[in-house]
Amino acid sequence: MRQFKALKHRKVDLTDPDAPEMTDADWENVKLYRPLKKQVTIRIDVDVLEWFKHATKQYQTLINQACREYMIHHAKPKKRSKNKHP
């Protein structure tokens, strides 16, 4: 439960000392990635839903983030082809 609570308060460090400064010309060519969304109906235990709703007004986004973290954590490594050499 603490892991999900931490999602709400986690900070993302966007400063990379090795990254070059972006100019206005660089920003003109930027295309932001926005994942596709699909509306679905799922059944969630009432206490779980209430916990997420209590955490933030954007509880659906938080639920999505929690699901993504779970998906990434449990992703199986891709198998390497036996025919290819590194």
C-alpha positions in Angstrom: 0.0 0.0 0.0 2.9 2.3 0.7 4.2 1.9 -2.8 0.9 3.2 -4.3 0.9 6.1 -1.8 4.5 7.0 -3.0 3.3 7.3 -6.6 1.3 10.4 -5.7 4.3 12.1 -4.1 7.1 11.0 -6.3 9.3 13.6 -8.0 10.7 13.4 -11.5 14.1 15.0 -11.9 14.1 16.6 -15.4 17.5 18.1 -14.9 20.3 16.2 -16.6 23.7 18.0 -16.4 24.8 16.2 -19.5 21.8 17.2 -21.6 22.3 20.2 -24.0 20.1 23.3 -23.6 17.1 23.2 -25.9 16.6 26.2 -28.2 13.3 27.6 -29.5 14.1 25.9 -32.8 14.5 22.6 -31.0 11.1 23.0 -29.3 9.4 23.7 -32.6 10.1 20.1 -33.7 9.0 18.5 -30.5 6.2 16.0 -30.7 4.8 15.1 -27.3 3.9 11.4 -26.8 0.4 10.9 -25.4 -0.6 7.3 -24.9 -3.9 6.2 -26.4 -6.7 5.8 -23.9 -9.5 3.4 -24.1 -12.7 3.7 -22.0 -13.5 0.4 -20.3 -15.6 -0.8 -17.5 -13.9 -2.7 -14.7 -14.9 -3.8 -11.2 -12.8 -2.5 -8.4 -13.3 -3.2 -4.7 -15.1 -0.3 -3.1 -12.3 0.2 -0.5 -9.7 0.3 -3.2 -11.6 2.9 -5.2 -12.3 5.0 -2.2 -8.6 5.0 -1.3 -7.6 6.2 -4.7 -10.4 8.8 -4.7 -9.3 10.1 -1.3 -5.7 10.4 -2.6 -6.4 12.8 -5.5 -9.1 14.2 -7.7 -7.2 12.6 -10.6 -7.8 9.1 -9.1 -8.2 7.5 -12.6 -4.8 8.8 -13.6 -3.3 7.4 -10.3 -4.9 4.0 -10.9 -3.5 4.0 -14.4 0.0 4.9 -13.0 -0.3 2.1 -10.4 -1.3 -0.4 -13.2 1.6 0.8 -15.4 4.1 0.4 -12.5 2.8 -3.1 -11.8 3.0 -4.0 -15.6 6.6 -2.7 -15.8 7.7 -4.5 -12.6 6.2 -7.8 -13.8 7.2 -7.6 -17.5 9.0 -10.7 -18.7 12.4 -10.1 -20.3 12.4 -10.5 -24.1 14.0 -13.7 -25.3 17.0 -13.2 -27.4 17.1 -15.1 -30.7 19.5 -18.0 -30.8 20.5 -17.2 -34.4 21.8 -13.7 -33.7 25.1 -12.9 -32.1 25.5 -9.8 -29.9 
